[in-house]
């Protein structure tokens, strides 16, 4: 695997950049692309599910985005130190019945010297929302526009 800058140790500026790059990647909803940001043996805890390695990450994300339709995510830096970054996030999606949800959570990340994430711990809670309560309103899959509000702007 090649390096994925920015590399640790992180500064505030590079930690913010790393968080935005992760957000942009996840907003593609492309499991194979997202998995490239993780070490081959990356270890995750996502809610109560434990995932290890690229194949398991791709399978997990494929299941996730087959279930969570029109997924849109916003991440925000919470803290950083050396090779670790903590983020808070929220995302919105709907299921196949058309019910919308907003999920909130926190992640703790640890990176190797090449900037690849080798540990990801995620805690997530969600609740149903009405379509008119949605806040994450940008076109289809892809990065959040630079002028779109972030989590703090919404008071989340």
Backbone as a ProteinNet text record, in pm:
[ID]
protein_1_A
[PRIMARY]
XXXXXXXXXXXXXXXXXXXXXXXXXXXXXXXXXXXXXXXXXXXXXXXXXXXXXXXXXXXXXXXXXXXXXXXXXXXXXXXXXXXXXXXXXXXXXXXXXXXXXXXXXXXXXXXXXXXXXXXXXXXXXXXXXXXXXXXXXXXXXXXXXXXXXXXXXXXX
[TERTIARY]
84	0	87.6	41.6	115.9	68.6	146.3	114.7	-12.8	-87.1	-212.1	-199.2	-133.3	-119.1	-255.3	-259.8	-150.9	-111.7	14.2	72.7	87.1	82.9	111	260.2	292.9	205.6	125.3	-1.2	-92.2	-80.8	-98.3	-119.5	-270.1	-315.3	-458.5	-497.7	-417.1	-446.5	-451.3	-352.9	-351.4	-458.7	-493.6	-601.9	-735.3	-759.9	-882.4	-886.6	-772.7	-765.2	-795.1	-737.4	-759.1	-907.8	-971.6	-1113.7	-1196.9	-1166.2	-1244.1	-1220.6	-1097.8	-1071.5	-1151.2	-1159.5	-1238.6	-1386.3	-1436.8	-1576.8	-1603	-1515.7	-1532.9	-1533.5	-1442.6	-1437.1	-1565.5	-1612.5	-1734.6	-1854.6	-1857.2	-1970.8	-1975.1	-1869.4	-1877.1	-1961.9	-1974.4	-2044.6	-1984.8	-1854.2	-1781.2	-1693.5	-1739.9	-1667.5	-1521.8	-1494.9	-1357.3	-1266.7	-1317.6	-1239.3	-1214.5	-1318.6	-1305.5	-1204.8	-1206.9	-1117.6	-970.1	-938.2	-798.4	-736.1	-816.4	-764.5	-724.8	-741.2	-718.3	-607	-535.7	-432.7	-498.9	-420.5	-474	-537.5	-484.2	-536.2	-614.2	-662.4	-735	-842.5	-857.1	-951.6	-1054.2	-1183.5	-1292.3	-1384	-1437.9	-1559.5	-1658.3	-1766.3	-1871.9	-2001	-2046.7	-2157.5	-2116.5	-2191.2	-2156.9	-2093.4	-2055.8	-1997	-1845.9	-1773.6	-1627.5	-1586.3	-1499.7	-1460.4	-1308.5	-1246.1	-1101.3	-1061.7	-980	-923.1	-1006.4	-938.8	-1002.6	-1127.2	-1122.3	-1239.4	-1359.2	-1336	-1445.2	-1495.9	-1406.7	-1447.7	-1535.3	-1492.4	-1571	-1707.3	-1712.3	-1840.3	-1929.7	-1872.3	-1948.2	-2007.5	-1924.2	-1969.9	-2071.4	-2054.1	-2151.1	-2287.7	-2290.8	-2417.4	-2476.6	-2392	-2436.2	-2505	-2437.6	-2490.1	-2597.9	-2615.6	-2732	-2857.3	-2838.9	-2947	-2972.3	-2864.1	-2871.6	-2863.8	-2978.9	-2988	-2975.7	-2916.1	-2893.9	-2819.2	-2725.7	-2641.1	-2561.7	-2563.5	-2482.2	-2425.8	-2295.2	-2220.6	-2146.8	-2143.7	-2058.1	-1977.5	-1845	-1754.6	-1692.2	-1654.4	-1588.2	-1481.3	-1366.4	-1258.1	-1302.1	-1271.3	-1297.4	-1164.9	-1067.4	-936.9	-835	-706.7	-599.5	-476.7	-393.6	-268.4	-181.9	-68.2	23.9	-39.8	-62.4	-119.2	-267.8	-329.7	-470.9	-555.3	-677.6	-775.8	-909.7	-981.3	-1118.5	-1210.5	-1319	-1415.8	-1555.3	-1639.9	-1782.5	-1845.1	-1958.5	-2018.4	-2169.1	-2233.2	-2375.1	-2395.3	-2491.5	-2527.5	-2676.8	-2725.8	-2866.8	-2879.6	-2986	-3015.6	-3161.4	-3209.4	-3342.6	-3332.8	-3430.4	-3435.7	-3520.5	-3539.3	-3612.5	-3762.4	-3812.4	-3952.8	-3968.9	-3856.1	-3860.3	-3847.6	-3835.7	-3819.1	-3678.5	-3669.4	-3540.9	-3493.6	-3360.7	-3296	-3180.6	-3151.1	-3026.9	-2952.8	-2826.8	-2741.3	-2634	-2600.2	-2495.1	-2393.6	-2267.6	-2169.9	-2034.6	-1947.6	-1807.8	-1721.2	-1605.3	-1508.2	-1372.4	-1298.1	-1157.9	-1075.8	-979	-896.5	-750.9	-679.3	-533.6	-472.2	-364.4	-302	-161.8	-119.5	19.7	104.5	233.4	326.2	298.5	224	189.6	56.2	-4.8	-131.7	-251.6	-233.8	-344.1	-403.2	-533.6	-596.9	-590.8	-539.8	-535.6	-632.6	-688.2	-794.1	-902.2	-1026.6	-1142.6	-1246.3	-1279.7	-1380.9	-1495.1	-1616.6	-1729.9	-1846.9	-1903.2	-2026	-2130.4	-2248	-2347.7	-2487.6	-2565.9	-2708	-2784.9	-2906.2	-2985	-3130.9	-3202.2	-3345.3	-3414.2	-3540.8	-3615	-3639.8	-3638.4	-3672.5	-3769.9	-3839.2	-3925.5	-3838.6	-3878.2	-3801.1	-3776.6	-3874.7	-3857.6	-3764.1	-3723.8	-3627.5	-3482.7	-3463.5	-3327.1	-3248.5	-3118.9	-3028.9	-2917.4	-2882.9	-2766.8	-2814.8	-2824.4	-2890.3	-2791.6	-2721.2	-2638.4	-2661.8	-2620.3	-2649.7	-2583.1	-2661.7	-2619.4	-2496.7	-2420.2	-2302	-2183.7	-2102.5	-1985.6	-1961.5	-1856	-1817.6	-1924.3	-1928.8	-2011.7	-1951.7	-2032.5	-1979.3	-1913.2	-1811.6	-1735.1	-1823.3	-1930	-2015.4	-2134.8	-2142.5	-2251.7	-2220	-2318.1	-2293.3	-2235.2	-2158	-2102.6	-2185	-2137.3	-2210.8	-2233.3	-2129	-2143.4	-2242	-2245	-2339.2	-2484.1	-2509.6	-2643.5	-2671.9	-2570.5	-2588.7	-2594.5	-2540.3	-2539.6	-2417.1
-118.8	0	123.8	223.7	348.2	439.4	544.2	639	715	751.2	828.2	955.4	1058.3	1182.7	1243.7	1327.3	1366.1	1252.8	1256.3	1150.8	1197.3	1103.4	1139.7	1169.7	1245.5	1303	1418.8	1427.1	1525.9	1659.7	1766.3	1900	1925.4	2033.7	2064.4	2071.6	2138.9	2154.7	2020.4	1933	1804.2	1709.4	1721	1638.5	1678.6	1809.5	1856.8	1806.8	1812.5	1763.9	1614.7	1535.8	1390.7	1358.9	1432.6	1411.2	1440.6	1550	1585.7	1484.4	1435.9	1333.2	1206.4	1168.7	1050.7	1074.3	1190.9	1224	1214.3	1273.6	1270.1	1127.9	1046	906.9	831.3	842.2	771.5	821.2	949.5	1002.2	951.8	887.4	823.3	697.7	639.5	512	402.3	407.7	308.9	226.5	106.9	28.2	0	-31.7	-63	58.8	175.2	298.2	332.4	324	356.4	263.8	135.7	37.9	69.2	142.7	176.3	267.4	331.8	420.7	344.9	212.3	130.4	29.4	-8	-110.9	-243.5	-333.4	-464.9	-539.9	-519.9	-590.5	-497.5	-386.4	-286.8	-354.3	-303.6	-359.8	-253.6	-289.4	-197.1	-253.5	-163.2	-190.5	-86	-129.8	-41.7	-83.4	-2.5	-39.6	-167.4	-276.3	-402.8	-501.4	-455.8	-543.6	-522.9	-632.7	-629.4	-674.2	-596.8	-618.5	-611.8	-703.7	-696.6	-730.8	-644.5	-667.3	-608.5	-588.2	-524.4	-595.7	-726.9	-799.7	-780.4	-785.6	-767.4	-623.2	-525.9	-385.5	-364.4	-416.4	-402.1	-468.4	-586.8	-655.6	-576.4	-525.7	-445.7	-321.6	-246.8	-122.4	-150	-259.9	-297	-321.8	-399	-423.5	-292.2	-209.1	-81.2	3.4	25.1	117.4	54.4	-76.4	-138.1	-114.9	-93.2	-71.6	77.6	156.3	299.6	379.1	407.2	467.8	620	678.5	823.7	876.5	796.2	825.7	954.1	1043.6	1165.5	1186.2	1209.3	1211.9	1343.5	1392	1505.2	1463.9	1482.3	1454.1	1584.5	1588.1	1705.6	1660.2	1722.7	1691.8	1722.7	1629.6	1651.4	1670.7	1582.3	1590.4	1514.2	1540.4	1468.6	1466	1366	1353.8	1251.7	1295.1	1203.5	1135.3	1004	924	895	965.2	940.6	1064.2	1036.4	1141.6	1092.7	1183.6	1156.5	1249.2	1192.5	1271.4	1250.6	1345.8	1327.2	1340.8	1278.4	1277.6	1264.6	1294.1	1266.1	1229.2	1141.7	1110.3	1088.7	1107.7	1087.3	986.7	909.4	810.6	771.7	700.3	641.6	492.7	419.2	275.7	252.5	125.1	94.1	123.7	153.9	194.5	346.6	419.2	564.3	637.2	562.9	625.4	683.5	811.5	878.1	862	861.9	851.8	950.3	994.4	1067.2	990.6	964.7	894.4	990.4	979.1	1060.3	965.9	1006.3	919.7	983.2	901.6	937.6	823.7	859.8	759.5	795.2	692.3	706.3	631.3	700.6	645.8	641.3	537.4	532.2	493.2	564.2	549.7	492.5	425.2	381.2	494.5	470.6	574.5	617.8	536.4	570.4	643.6	676.2	747.4	658.7	527	432	402.9	397.6	372.8	223.8	192.9	51.2	17.3	117.9	93.8	199.7	153.7	243.2	191.8	275.3	243.2	342	291.9	379.9	348.4	453.2	445	529.2	470.4	535.4	514.9	621.4	616.3	682.9	634	693.9	703.7	788.5	802.1	838.4	802.2	837.1	988	1042.1	1181.6	1187	1298.3	1320.8	1374.2	1349	1394.9	1545.2	1620.6	1766.5	1810.9	1720	1751.8	1730.5	1678.7	1654.5	1784.6	1774.1	1889.9	1873.7	1751.7	1723.9	1714.8	1829.5	1841	1882.8	1786.3	1812.7	1700.7	1722.3	1629.5	1494.4	1390.4	1251.4	1214.7	1117.6	1074.5	1160.7	1189.4	1272	1364	1442	1528.4	1631.3	1667	1777.8	1906	1990	2115.9	2200.4	2273.1	2354.5	2455	2502.5	2602.8	2542.2	2409.1	2344.1	2348.9	2378.1	2384.7	2253.7	2264.8	2150.2	2118.9	2025.4	1982.3	2095.4	2172.6	2281.7	2387.2	2408.8	2505	2463	2331.9	2280.1	2267.2	2282.9	2264.9	2118.9	2031.2	1887.2	1853.3
0	0	0	-70.5	-74.1	38.7	62.1	168	134.9	240.1	227.3	311.4	255.3	331.4	361.8	464	552	646.7	686.8	769.1	913.5	1007.6	1146.3	1164.1	1266.1	1369.1	1311	1354.4	1299.9	1371.8	1295.2	1348.1	1340.7	1395.9	1383.7	1235.6	1156.8	1014	941.7	966.3	895.5	948.5	1077.1	1131.4	1068.2	1053.8	988.5	844.4	776.1	638	630.8	723.1	723.7	745	834.5	861.9	737.2	669.9	549.4	438	424	323.2	352.7	480.6	518.7	487.8	524	493.7	343.6	264.8	119.2	65.9	117.4	73.3	105.1	229.1	268.4	189.6	154.2	78.1	-65.8	-113.8	-245.7	-240.3	-121.7	-101.1	-190	-206.8	-286.6	-191.8	-152.2	-52.3	-88.5	-215.1	-255.8	-241.6	-279.2	-267	-119.6	-38.7	103.4	170.9	137.8	201.2	177.2	72.3	43.2	147.4	230.8	334.9	460.9	461.7	580.3	555.2	660.9	647.4	609.6	552.3	511.8	628.2	749.2	866.4	959.3	906.1	985.5	1070.5	1191.6	1288.1	1323.4	1310.8	1340.1	1447.2	1526.2	1602.4	1556.5	1497.3	1448.5	1517.1	1611.3	1699.1	1770.9	1751.6	1816.6	1719.9	1601.1	1499.2	1494.2	1484.5	1475.5	1336.1	1272.9	1134.2	1128	1053.4	1036.9	894.1	835.1	703	589.7	476.6	361.1	312.2	297.4	246.5	337.9	469.2	565.1	564	545.4	537	414	300	176.7	194.5	252.4	273.1	367.8	476.5	573	506.4	434.3	371.2	260	187.7	84.8	148.1	256.8	328.5	379	437.6	493.5	387.2	274.1	174.1	85.6	91.8	28.1	112.4	240.6	337	360.7	365.9	398.2	267.9	210.2	77.4	85	-20.2	-27.7	95	142.7	258.3	234.6	333.4	331.4	471	478.3	603.7	620.2	744.9	781.6	903.9	896.5	1008	1055.3	1181.8	1237.7	1337.2	1329.7	1423.6	1565.3	1655.9	1798	1871.9	1844.3	1910.8	1827	1852.9	1783.6	1873.4	1851.9	1925.4	1854.3	1803.7	1738	1618.8	1630.7	1522.4	1543.9	1637.5	1669	1640.9	1594.4	1569.7	1624.4	1692.7	1736.5	1658	1607.3	1531.5	1588	1560.8	1581.8	1445	1426	1293	1303.6	1192.2	1175.4	1029.3	1004.8	866.9	856.5	735.4	706	593.1	598	493.4	505	404.2	414.2	383.8	433.5	404.3	279.8	245.4	122	130.6	249.6	263.2	251.9	245.3	234.6	367.5	477.6	609.4	621.6	656.6	675.8	819.1	836.4	966.9	973	1094.6	1120	1229	1203.3	1298.3	1347.2	1475	1537.2	1598.9	1599.1	1662.5	1680.1	1735.2	1759.3	1708.6	1657	1613.5	1671.2	1705.2	1743.3	1639.8	1582.5	1475.2	1518.5	1472.6	1489.8	1356.6	1319.5	1188.9	1199.7	1092.5	1084.7	1026.7	1011.4	963.9	819.9	744	605.4	593.3	706.2	703.6	678.9	688.6	674.3	812.3	820.6	949	981.6	1101.2	1139.4	1251.8	1318.5	1417.4	1401.7	1408.5	1402.8	1502.5	1599	1699.2	1679.3	1652.4	1625.5	1717.8	1776.3	1855.2	1782.2	1757.9	1672.4	1730.4	1729	1764.3	1651.6	1626.4	1519.4	1561.2	1488.5	1511.9	1381.1	1368.6	1247.1	1242	1120.4	1097.7	979.4	968.3	852.4	739.1	616.3	500	507.6	554.8	561.8	674.2	761.1	867.6	824.7	705.5	656.2	651.2	679.8	677.3	574.1	540.9	455.6	310.8	249.1	119	10.9	-42.2	-159.7	-258.2	-381.6	-490.3	-470.6	-480.6	-493.5	-411.6	-461	-387.3	-427.7	-333	-357.8	-241.1	-251	-138.8	-104.1	21.9	68.2	11.2	-49.9	-103.5	5	-31.4	63.6	136.9	72.8	136.1	210.9	218.3	291.8	441.3	525.4	669.7	724.7	832.2	903.7	1028.2	1107.4	1226.6	1324.5	1353.5	1448.7	1399.2	1267.7	1211	1237.2	1240.1	1266.6	1415.9	1497.8	1641	1681.8	1597.2	1627.3	1710.7
[MASK]
++++++++++++++++++++++++++++++++++++++++++++++++++++++++++++++++++++++++++++++++++++++++++++++++++++++++++++++++++++++++++++++++++++++++++++++++++++++++++++

